[in-house]
């Protein structure tokens, strides 16, 4: 009888142990289930930097738009695509992730952001359990556009303002923009178009120079074709074209004397002819100076102020920018040096 009672107790004890084991297993499974179903996703949802990274790398528009807002609103699809492309560049992505991760850490400590960039405002939202989630409100960045003349500015084909005495300051979301700066003056148009990165630093600057594009053409600036003026003066003083006069440079003395005769007068090393002076070296023509029959003020009215004036050998050389010679003296041949000289108030064209 005692043995049956003991057997029954052992059986009951064993049954309780099994029930407890089953209960513990059920509790453990439930806890694992809650962890994987609730806790782990909630913890991951708090890692906004990783969500942002994965959305950018996978070009997931929906996921990106879930966490990134523009002034509190979801970005339009086209804007989300543009932002995904910009943040898809590794340097941009790395900086953004560093800022998001750092801002979240400082946010939890109640401290202001100390990030080198300032692309986002981190907005805390209620999460699950003890975890929080964060929204990234994208911040506009500063773009300063400067021009040396008053101009109008277009960004991605839309007119965004004008530059007058002060630069134009724009606030744009991060991204690459096509910026066109255009100015008009006296029927001429000058413009510069650049692809500008906004957001790589808190403030970006674009500086353009349009003044040269708007400068009056030297030919026609005073309703006079300057090339023809010079050619006419060379022809008037020598009876020959400029090309023909160039051909004499470097040739034998006798070639020029055959064409113009011998000079009976010499002054400061130059043989004097009517309307021109010639200098020889070792029996060859070293330089020909042709009188332009223009005063200093006459030539200034035609060509404008030279870039600089340099004294050399008793003459003042008027040096012009290379663009002047490309435009006005493109008819000059190679191999012969041409200079405009001022000697005793008279202007000469030197060929050497």
C-alpha positions as CSV (number, residue, x, y, z in Angstrom):
1,X,0.0,0.0,0.0
2,X,2.8,2.4,0.9
3,X,4.6,1.6,-2.3
4,X,1.6,2.6,-4.4
5,X,1.2,5.9,-2.5
6,X,4.9,6.6,-3.1
7,X,4.6,5.7,-6.8
8,X,1.7,8.1,-7.1
9,X,3.6,10.9,-5.5
10,X,6.6,10.3,-7.8
11,X,4.2,10.4,-10.8
12,X,2.6,13.6,-9.6
13,X,6.0,15.2,-8.9
14,X,7.2,14.2,-12.3
15,X,4.1,15.6,-13.9
16,X,4.6,19.0,-12.1
17,X,8.2,19.1,-13.2
18,X,7.1,18.5,-16.8
19,X,4.4,21.1,-16.5
20,X,6.9,23.6,-15.1
21,X,9.3,22.8,-17.9
22,X,6.7,23.3,-20.5
23,X,5.6,26.5,-18.8
24,X,9.1,27.9,-18.7
25,X,9.7,26.9,-22.3
26,X,6.5,28.6,-23.3
27,X,7.5,31.8,-21.3
28,X,10.9,31.7,-22.9
29,X,9.4,31.2,-26.4
30,X,7.0,34.1,-25.7
31,X,9.9,36.3,-24.5
32,X,11.9,35.4,-27.6
33,X,8.9,36.1,-29.7
34,X,8.3,39.4,-28.1
35,X,12.0,40.3,-28.5
36,X,12.1,39.4,-32.2
37,X,8.7,40.8,-32.9
38,X,8.7,43.9,-30.9
39,X,12.0,44.8,-29.1
40,X,14.5,44.2,-31.9
41,X,12.4,46.1,-34.5
42,X,11.9,48.9,-32.0
43,X,15.7,49.0,-31.3
44,X,16.4,49.0,-35.0
45,X,13.9,51.8,-35.6
46,X,15.8,53.9,-33.2
47,X,19.0,53.6,-35.4
48,X,17.9,56.3,-37.8
49,X,21.5,56.6,-39.2
50,X,21.4,53.0,-40.3
51,X,17.8,53.3,-41.7
52,X,18.9,56.3,-43.7
53,X,22.0,54.5,-45.0
54,X,20.1,51.5,-46.1
55,X,17.4,53.6,-47.8
56,X,20.0,55.6,-49.7
57,X,22.1,52.5,-50.7
58,X,19.0,50.6,-51.9
59,X,17.5,53.8,-53.5
60,X,14.3,53.0,-51.6
61,X,12.1,56.0,-52.2
62,X,9.4,55.0,-49.7
63,X,11.7,54.2,-46.9
64,X,13.7,57.4,-47.5
65,X,10.5,59.5,-47.5
66,X,9.4,57.8,-44.3
67,X,12.2,59.3,-42.3
68,X,13.3,62.4,-44.3
69,X,10.9,65.4,-44.4
70,X,11.1,68.8,-46.0
71,X,9.6,71.5,-43.6
72,X,7.7,68.6,-41.9
73,X,6.2,67.2,-45.1
74,X,7.1,64.1,-47.1
75,X,9.2,65.0,-50.1
76,X,7.5,64.7,-53.5
77,X,8.7,61.7,-55.5
78,X,10.9,63.7,-57.9
79,X,12.5,65.5,-55.0
80,X,13.1,62.3,-53.2
81,X,14.8,60.8,-56.3
82,X,17.0,63.9,-56.6
83,X,18.0,63.7,-52.9
84,X,18.7,60.0,-53.1
85,X,21.1,60.6,-56.0
86,X,22.9,63.4,-54.2
87,X,23.2,61.5,-50.9
88,X,24.2,58.4,-52.9
89,X,27.7,59.9,-53.5
90,X,29.9,58.2,-50.9
91,X,31.3,61.5,-49.4
92,X,27.8,63.0,-49.0
93,X,26.5,59.8,-47.5
94,X,29.4,59.5,-45.0
95,X,28.9,63.0,-43.8
96,X,25.2,62.6,-43.5
97,X,25.5,59.4,-41.4
98,X,28.1,61.0,-39.1
99,X,25.8,63.9,-38.5
100,X,22.7,61.8,-37.9
101,X,24.5,59.4,-35.5
102,X,26.1,62.3,-33.6
103,X,22.9,64.3,-33.4
104,X,21.0,61.4,-32.0
105,X,23.7,60.9,-29.3
106,X,23.6,64.5,-28.4
107,X,19.8,64.6,-28.5
108,X,19.5,61.9,-25.9
109,X,21.9,63.8,-23.7
110,X,19.9,67.0,-24.2
111,X,22.9,68.7,-25.8
112,X,23.0,70.7,-29.0
113,X,24.5,69.2,-32.1
114,X,28.3,69.6,-32.6
115,X,28.4,68.2,-36.1
116,X,30.6,69.7,-38.8
117,X,27.6,69.7,-41.2
118,X,24.1,70.9,-40.5
119,X,21.9,69.1,-42.9
120,X,19.1,67.9,-40.6
121,X,17.0,68.8,-37.7
122,X,16.5,65.6,-35.6
123,X,12.8,65.4,-34.5
124,X,12.0,62.9,-31.8
125,X,8.9,60.8,-32.1
126,X,7.2,58.3,-29.8
127,X,8.5,54.8,-30.4
128,X,7.8,51.4,-29.1
129,X,8.4,50.4,-25.4
130,X,11.3,52.5,-24.1
131,X,12.7,53.2,-27.6
132,X,12.2,56.4,-29.5
133,X,12.1,57.0,-33.3
134,X,13.5,60.1,-35.1
135,X,12.4,62.1,-38.1
136,X,15.1,63.9,-40.2
137,X,13.8,67.3,-41.3
138,X,16.2,68.4,-44.1
139,X,17.5,71.9,-43.7
140,X,18.0,74.4,-46.5
141,X,21.6,75.5,-47.1
142,X,23.0,78.9,-48.0
143,X,24.2,79.7,-51.6
144,X,25.8,83.1,-52.2
145,X,26.1,84.2,-55.9
146,X,28.3,87.1,-56.8
147,X,28.8,88.9,-60.2
148,X,31.0,91.8,-61.3
149,X,28.0,93.3,-63.1
150,X,24.2,93.4,-62.3
151,X,22.7,90.1,-63.4
152,X,19.8,87.7,-63.3
153,X,20.0,84.2,-61.7
154,X,18.3,81.1,-62.8
155,X,18.4,77.8,-60.8
156,X,17.5,74.6,-62.6
157,X,15.7,76.7,-65.2
158,X,13.7,78.9,-62.8
159,X,14.4,82.6,-62.2
160,X,15.5,83.0,-58.6
161,X,16.5,86.6,-58.3
162,X,18.9,89.3,-59.4
163,X,22.3,90.5,-58.4
164,X,22.6,94.3,-58.0
165,X,25.1,96.0,-55.7
166,X,24.9,93.1,-53.2
167,X,25.3,89.3,-53.9
168,X,22.2,87.2,-54.2
169,X,21.7,84.8,-51.3
170,X,19.5,81.7,-51.8
171,X,18.3,79.0,-49.4
172,X,18.2,75.6,-51.2
173,X,18.0,72.0,-50.0
174,X,21.1,70.0,-50.4
175,X,21.8,68.8,-54.0
176,X,23.4,69.6,-57.3
177,X,21.9,72.6,-59.1
178,X,22.4,74.1,-62.5
179,X,23.0,77.8,-61.9
180,X,22.8,80.3,-64.8
181,X,23.9,83.9,-64.3
182,X,23.1,86.2,-67.2
183,X,23.5,89.9,-67.8
184,X,22.6,92.1,-70.8
185,X,24.1,95.4,-71.8
186,X,23.9,97.5,-75.0
187,X,22.6,94.5,-77.0
188,X,25.3,92.1,-75.7
189,X,24.6,89.1,-73.5
190,X,27.1,87.6,-71.0
191,X,26.4,84.4,-69.1
192,X,28.0,81.7,-67.0
193,X,26.4,78.3,-66.2
194,X,27.8,76.1,-63.5
195,X,26.9,72.9,-61.7
196,X,26.9,73.9,-58.0
197,X,27.0,71.6,-55.0
198,X,24.8,72.9,-52.2
199,X,25.2,71.2,-48.8
200,X,28.8,70.1,-48.8
201,X,29.3,72.9,-46.4
202,X,26.8,75.2,-44.5
203,X,27.4,78.1,-47.0
204,X,28.5,77.8,-50.6
205,X,29.6,80.6,-52.9
206,X,29.6,81.0,-56.7
207,X,31.5,83.9,-58.2
208,X,31.2,84.8,-61.8
209,X,32.8,87.5,-64.1
210,X,30.6,88.8,-67.0
211,X,32.1,92.2,-67.6
212,X,34.5,91.0,-70.3
213,X,31.6,89.4,-72.2
214,X,29.7,92.6,-72.1
215,X,32.6,94.9,-73.2
216,X,32.0,96.7,-76.5
217,X,33.7,95.1,-79.4
218,X,36.8,97.0,-80.3
219,X,35.6,96.9,-83.9
220,X,32.5,99.1,-84.0
221,X,33.0,100.5,-80.5
222,X,33.2,104.0,-82.0
223,X,31.5,103.1,-85.3
224,X,35.0,102.7,-86.7
225,X,36.6,99.5,-88.0
226,X,40.0,99.8,-86.2
227,X,41.6,97.3,-88.5
228,X,40.7,99.4,-91.5
229,X,42.0,102.6,-89.8
230,X,45.4,101.0,-89.3
231,X,45.5,99.5,-92.8
232,X,44.5,102.8,-94.3
233,X,47.2,104.7,-92.5
234,X,49.9,102.1,-93.5
235,X,48.7,102.4,-97.1
236,X,48.6,106.2,-96.9
237,X,52.1,106.5,-95.5
238,X,53.9,103.9,-97.5
239,X,51.8,103.3,-100.6
240,X,51.8,99.6,-99.7
241,X,49.6,97.2,-97.8
242,X,50.5,96.1,-94.3
243,X,51.3,92.6,-95.6
244,X,53.8,94.0,-98.0
245,X,55.4,96.1,-95.3
246,X,55.7,93.1,-93.1
247,X,57.5,91.2,-95.9
248,X,60.4,93.7,-95.7
249,X,61.2,93.0,-92.1
250,X,64.4,90.8,-92.0
251,X,65.1,91.3,-95.7
252,X,68.2,93.1,-97.1
253,X,68.5,96.8,-96.9
254,X,68.7,97.0,-100.7
255,X,65.2,95.5,-101.1
256,X,63.6,98.4,-99.2
257,X,65.8,101.0,-100.8
258,X,64.8,99.6,-104.2
259,X,61.2,100.1,-103.3
260,X,61.5,103.5,-101.5
261,X,64.8,104.8,-102.5
262,X,67.7,105.8,-100.2
263,X,67.1,107.9,-97.2
264,X,69.0,111.1,-97.1
265,X,68.4,111.7,-93.4
266,X,69.0,109.7,-90.2
267,X,67.7,110.4,-86.7
268,X,68.6,108.5,-83.6
269,X,69.6,105.5,-85.6
270,X,66.6,105.5,-87.9
271,X,66.6,106.3,-91.6
272,X,63.9,108.8,-92.1
273,X,61.3,108.5,-94.9
274,X,58.1,110.3,-95.5
275,X,55.6,108.6,-93.1
276,X,58.0,106.0,-91.8
277,X,61.3,105.3,-90.1
278,X,63.6,102.3,-90.7
279,X,66.4,100.8,-88.6
280,X,69.0,98.5,-90.1
281,X,71.3,95.9,-88.5
282,X,74.1,94.2,-90.3
283,X,72.6,95.2,-93.6
284,X,69.1,93.9,-92.9
285,X,65.9,95.6,-91.9
286,X,65.5,95.3,-88.2
287,X,62.5,97.5,-87.6
288,X,60.0,99.6,-89.5
289,X,58.0,102.3,-87.8
290,X,54.9,103.6,-89.6
291,X,53.4,107.0,-88.6
292,X,49.7,106.4,-87.8
293,X,49.0,110.1,-88.0
294,X,47.2,109.9,-84.7
295,X,47.6,111.7,-81.4
296,X,47.5,110.0,-78.1
297,X,43.9,111.1,-77.6
298,X,42.9,110.0,-81.1
299,X,44.2,106.5,-80.5
300,X,42.6,106.3,-77.0
301,X,39.3,107.2,-78.6
302,X,39.7,104.2,-80.9
303,X,41.2,101.5,-78.8
304,X,40.6,102.6,-75.2
305,X,43.2,102.8,-72.5
306,X,46.1,100.2,-72.9
307,X,46.6,97.7,-70.1
308,X,49.9,99.4,-69.3
309,X,52.4,101.8,-70.8
310,X,56.1,100.8,-70.7
311,X,59.0,103.1,-71.4
312,X,61.6,101.5,-73.7
313,X,64.4,103.0,-75.8
314,X,63.0,106.5,-75.9
315,X,59.5,105.4,-76.7
316,X,56.4,104.4,-74.7
317,X,55.1,101.0,-75.6
318,X,51.3,100.7,-75.3
319,X,50.7,97.1,-74.1
320,X,47.2,95.7,-74.7
321,X,45.7,92.5,-73.4
322,X,46.2,89.5,-75.6
323,X,42.5,89.5,-76.4
324,X,42.9,92.9,-78.0
325,X,45.5,91.7,-80.4
326,X,43.5,88.5,-81.1
327,X,40.4,90.6,-82.0
328,X,42.0,93.7,-83.6
329,X,45.3,92.5,-84.9
330,X,44.4,89.0,-86.0
331,X,45.3,90.1,-89.5
332,X,48.9,90.4,-88.4
333,X,51.1,87.6,-89.7
334,X,53.2,85.3,-87.6
335,X,57.0,86.0,-87.3
336,X,56.8,89.8,-87.2
337,X,56.4,91.6,-83.9
338,X,53.9,94.4,-83.8
339,X,53.7,97.1,-81.2
340,X,52.0,100.5,-80.8
341,X,54.5,103.2,-79.8
342,X,54.1,106.7,-78.5
343,X,57.1,108.9,-79.4
344,X,57.0,112.6,-78.7
345,X,53.2,112.6,-78.7
346,X,52.9,110.8,-82.0
347,X,51.7,107.3,-82.5
348,X,53.5,104.7,-84.5
349,X,53.0,101.1,-85.6
350,X,56.2,99.2,-85.1
351,X,57.1,96.1,-87.2
352,X,60.2,94.2,-86.1
